[in-house]
Amino acid sequence: MKTRYLMALVLGLAAVAAAINCAPVDPAAEEARNAQTARRGPEQPPPDEAPLLTPELLKTQQPGQPVAAPDPIKQRIDAAIAQVRRRKLRTDNGFWTVFHYILGLGPSVKLYNPETKEDVNALDYIAAGGKMPGVSFIPTPDGLDVETGPGTFTKQGHQDQFVAEMVEWNVSPDRKFVVGGKSYIFQDFLRHSKARASLKNPELEWAIVIISSYYGTDLTWINAAGEKLHFEDLIRAELDKDVDKAACGGTHLLFGLSWSYHIHLRHGGQSVGVWKEIADKTALYKKKARETQNPDGALSTDWFKGRANNPDVGERIRTTGHMLEWLALALTDEELREPWVQSAASALAMMLLENQHQGLDGGSMYHAVHGLLLYSSRVYGADKLGESAPHAPLPLAKKG
């Protein structure tokens, strides 16, 4: 078993990632997005700054055994996060890619501005009305909307996606945004998302993250269409969906449910009714993720549907990254330290390291590194991550 883990972690993967967006896309746009994502290309750090795949770094810790110091899995995760951070983007990269960059590494990330030849904070640049392909904020009677444009590879691909991903880093409701020369605040996006939420919406995965975070899980309101809603109505609509047919193998749906569930419990809610159903669904899909895991530690390239191990590195990073991102939110502290989860985190970090000088799909890579940051903050301590420590409503510790 030890030999199999070692071989799987050190073997290089030959394929360069194909660009795959979780949003519906038209095939003709694939090539355009490849070019757009690769415009800046991976940074080529000087040899003395590059994370070297040394024997010490590659040394395998048998999952489940006592962790020695230094912990090779932590070293591997730290190195993977560091090399993704070195892949700087530009202000002329697409909005979709840039806000995934912020999701992956946090609001402190910077963009290179080729016009001024300076680095600028990515979120500050967007909020100040800076030029960027795909950015389109639209004033509405209820606040501000973000234009959605599946297939363009520059605009957001899902309703409420940008706003929810900023919520996941605890962006202040008072943060200023400039749209059309007029001043707004982040709260305007939140109000519009709440007003637009409807049981007729095909996707509520991102809306439930926004509403639960800023308005709570016991909210009753009348939306812009005149529907009287309770937050649990949105949860019921999400629970009734087929997880396997939802975006990115259902990982965004599960992430939204887990996020809302933890907030509900932290505010004194009970695990009854739809909340008990979330707990049951979470347990089921944890079990599926574990049962379909590949021997090398990577999670299934067929998501939760069955075991599959597509050799394409882009697909492997996309699936393992999205699934670990949800697991790092949903699992208990004890579960995160189980051998199979250690193995998945280690395998994902190694995939990123082995392909550090290759062009990778932005969405896949940044969801993956967000998952590694969530995992690292919980297993090794958020205090060690500084401004890169992710914000999340984590599971409550068991009493007794």
N, C-alpha and C positions, 0 to 999 in steps of 0.2 A: 504493500500500500504506500509506504514511504517513497519507494522508487517511482511509483506512478505519479505521486504528487510532484516530485522533483522534476521529472521529465516534462510534465505538463506546464510547469511554471517557467522552465528555461527555454523551451523550444520557441523559436520565432515564428510569427505568423506572416505568411507571404503576401496576402491580399491587402490592397489599399481599400479603405472603406468606401462603399457606395453611399451617396447622399440619400438618406431616407427620412422623410418628415412624417410625424404622426398625423399631420393634417392631410385630408384628401388632396392629392396632387395629380396634375396631368403629366403623362410621360414626357412630353416635349419640354417641360420645365426642369426636368432632372439635370440636364446638362447645364442649363443656365445657373442652377443653384450650385452645382459643383464649382463652376467658375467663380461665382460670387463668394462662396465660402473660402475658396483657396486664394482669393485676390491678395490678401496679406500673407497667407501661407504660414506654416509653423515657423516660429522663431528658431534661429540656429545659434544657440548660446555658445560663447567661447568654450573651448574644451575644459577649462578649469571651473566653469559654472555648470556644465551639463551634468545631470544625475547619471553617474556611471553605474553600469550593471556589474558591480564587483561581485566576487564570490561571497563576500559577507552579506551583500544586499540580496543575493539570490538564494542564500542558505534557507532551507525549508524548515519551518517549525511545524512538527506534526500537530495538526489541529487537536485540541483537547488536552494536550500536555501542559504542564506548568510553563508559563511564559518566562523565558530567560531575559536578562538584560545584556545588551539591547535587544528589544523585541524585533525580529526580522520582519514581521508582518507590518508593524507600525512604521519601520524604516521604509518599507516598500510603498505603503500608502502615502507617507509624507513626500517621498520622491515623486510619486505620480502626481500629486496635487501641485507640487512645485513646478514640474515641467509643463503642466497644463497652464499654469499661471504665466509662464514665459511665452505662451503663444498669444502675443498681443494682437488685438484687432485695431481697425482704423475707423475713423468717423464715416468713411464711405463704404464700410461693410453694411449689410442689410440690417434693418431694425430687428427682424426675427432673430438673427444670429447674435446681435448685440445684447438683447435682453435675456437671451439664454446664457450669454457670457456673465451677465450680472447674477442670474439665478445660480450658476455654477459656483462662482467665487465670491459673491457678495458685492454690495454697493461701493466698495472702495476701488474696484477695478478701473483701469484707465484705458483710453483710446489714443492712438496716435492721429493727430490732425495734420494731414499733408499740406494744408493751406498755411497753417501757422508754424509748422514744424515743431509742434509742442505736444506733450501728452496732456490729456484732459480727463477729468473724472467722467465716466460713461453716463451715469444717471444725471449728474449735473448738466452735462451737455444736452441730453434729451430734454430735461425739464426746462432748460433755458430756451428751447425752441431751435436748437442747432439742426443744421441740414443733415439728413440721413435718408438713404433709400428706404421707402416703406413706412416711414413715420407719418401717421395721419391721425391727429386727435380732433374730434368733432364735438363742438358745443351742442348740447341738447337741453330741452326744458328741465331735465332732471340732473344735469351736471355735464360730464364729459364722457364721450365714448371713444373707443380705439377701433379704427377701421380694421376689419378682418378680410383677408384675401388669400384663401387657400390656393396653392398652385403658383403663387408669385415668388415665393422664397425670400421675400423681403418684409411683407406685412405679417402681422400675427396670424397664426393659422387656426386659432380657436377663439370663440367668444370669451372675453374676460381673461384671456391667457396672460397678457402683459401685466395687468393689474394684480392678478392672483400671485404671479411670480414675485412681484415687488412686495406683496403682503407677506410672502414667505420669508422675507428678510426684514419684516417689521418696519417698513417705510412709514414715517409719521403722516397722519392725516393732514397735518398743517404744512407739509412740504410744498413749496411753490412750483407751479408749472406755468409757462408762458405759451399761450396758444393764440395765433393770429394777432400777436401784439398785446393781448389782454392777459391779465393775471388770474390764475386759478390756483386751487390747491388740490392735493391728492384726494382729499375728501370728496371732491366733485366726481372723480372716477368711481369712488365707493358708492355714492348716492345713486349714480346712474346704473351701476350693476345691480343694486338692490331693486330699483324701480323696474328694470328690464326683466328680472328673473320671473319666469313663468313656467307652468307645468307643460306648456306647449313647446318650450325650448328643447332642442334635441340633445344639448350638452349643458349640464349644470355642474360638472366636475370642478370648474374654476370658480363659479359663483358661490358654491357652498363654502369654499375656503375663505372668500372675501367676507361673506355675510356673517359666518360664525366668528371670524376673528374680530370684526369691528362692531357687530350688532348683537352677538350672542346667539345661542341656540334655542331660545324661548321666544323669539321674535314673532309677532303677528303684524302684518301690514297689508296695505292695498297697493298693488303694483300699478304701473303706468297704463296697463290695459284694463284696469278696474277689477282685477281678480283679488279676492281676499285670500291671503296666504298665511300659513304658519310655517316656520322653518322646517318642521318635521315633514311637511308636504314635499319639499324639495328632496329631503333624504329618502322618502318613500319612492319618489320618481327614480332616483339613482339606484336604489336597491332593486327595483323591478327591472333594471336593464340587464342584458346579457353581457357579463364582464368580458368574455372572450371576444366580443364584437366591438368593444369600445376602443377608444384611441390608445395606441401603444400597448396593445394586449390587455387593456383594462387597468393598467397601472395608474393612470391619472384618476380614474374613477375610484379605485381603492385608496389612493393617496388622499383624495378629497374627503372620503368617508372617514378614514382614520384621523385626519386632521380635525374634522368636526367632532368626532367621538371624544377625542382627548380634551377638547375645549369644553364639551358638555360635562364630562366628569369633573374637570377642574373647577367648574362653577357650581358644583354640588348636584349635578344631574345624576340620575340613576340609570343603570343598564337594564332598561325595561322597554318593551314595545319595539319601535324601530331601532333603538340603540342596542338592544339585545341582538337584533338581527345583524347589525353591523359587527358586533363581537363574533357572532357565529360565522358570518361570511369571511371575516378576517382570519379566523382559525382555519377555515377550509382552504383558503388560498395560501396561507403559510404552509400548510401541509402539502399542497400541490407544488409549491416552489421547491420544497425540500425533496419530494419524491421524484421530481423530474430533473433534478440537478445532475450535471454531467460529472464523470469521474475526475475531471481536471479542476473541479470547483466552479467553473462557469455555470450560470443558470441556463435553462433551456432556451434555445433560439426559436422555439415555437411557443414562447411565453408559458402560460399555465396549462396549455392543452395536452402536452405530452413531452416526453424527452426527445430533444433534437439538438444536434451539435453542428450547425452550419459552419464550415471553416472560414467563411468570410468574416474578417476581423470587424468590419463596420457593423455587421449584424450581431456579432457577439457582444460588442461594446454597447450597442443599442439595447439589447434585451437584458443582459446582466446589469447594465447601468440603471435602467428604469426600474427593474425589479428590486435591486438592492436599495435604491432611493426610497421606495415604498417600505421595504422591510426595515430599513434603518429608522423609520418613523413608527412603524406599527409594532415591532417586536418589543418585548420587555427587556430590561437590562440583562437578565439572566439568559434569555434566548439569544441576544446578540453575541454572547460569548460561547455559544455552542459551536462545535467543530465545523458544522456545515456552513454556518454564516461566516466564520473566520475564513474558511476556504473560499467562499464566494467573493469576499472583500479582497482577499489576497490575489485571486485570479484576475479580478477586474483591474486592480492596480498594475499587475504585470502586463496586461493587455495594453494599457496606456503607455507604460514604459517601453515596451518592445516596439511601439509604433510612434515614438516621440518625435521623429523627424518625418513622419508621413502626414499627408493631408487627411484630416478626419472630419466627418460631419459634425457641425457645431452643436446641433440639438442633442445628438447621442452623447458626445463628449462632455457637454456641460451638465446634463442630467446625471451622468456617471460620476463626475467629480463632486456634484452636490450630494449624491449618495455617499461617497467616501467621506465627505466632510461631516455629514450627519452621523455616520458610523463612528468616525474618529472622535467626534466631540462627546459621544456617549460612552465609548469604551475607554478612551484614554484621557478624557477631560477637556471640556470646552475652553478652560482657562489657558490651555497650551496653544490655542488657535488664534488668540487675540481678536483683531477685527474680522478675521475670517470665520469666527465661530457662528454657525448657522442658528437662526431663530426657529424654534418649533415647539408646539405644545406637546411635550413628551408624555408617554404613559405614566400614570401615577404608580409610585412604588407600592408593593403589596404591604399591607399592615401585618404586624407581628412577625 
